[in-house]
Amino acid sequence: MAHDQQIISKIKDRTAVIGVIGLGYVGLPLMIRFGEEGFRTIGFDVDDSKVKRLNSGESYIKHIPSETIRQLRANDTFHATSNYAALGEVDGILICVPTPLTAGESRTSAISRLPPTT
């Protein structure tokens, strides 16, 4: 079976592992939704305090109940990490990081902080 057909098959039978880079107001709800649909998810963030809170079942976003995180953790469909080597475990990656919106803005995209690939 061709690689693209393997991925499609994994998505259809919910065995694809979904990676989400950036666990803020966009990435975290997206990761939760995939988990609620039965996909195993791995969320990546450069903020170790967010990762620790999520893995202990605590939400840091007001409108996302901690109970939602705890349920997904209990179902083994939700794991957060700051170890980008775990990208090798995912079948698909969604990138949800901030980017500069105005010309000359000194802040750089969070994607620039990712380690180089090998």
Secondary structure, 3 states (H helix, E strand, C coil): CCHHHHHHHHHHCCCCEEEEECCCCCHHHHHHHHHHCCCEEEEECCCHHHHHHHHCCCCCCCCCCHHHHHHHHHCCCEEEECCHHHHHHCCEEEECCCCCCCCCCCCCCHHHHCCCCC
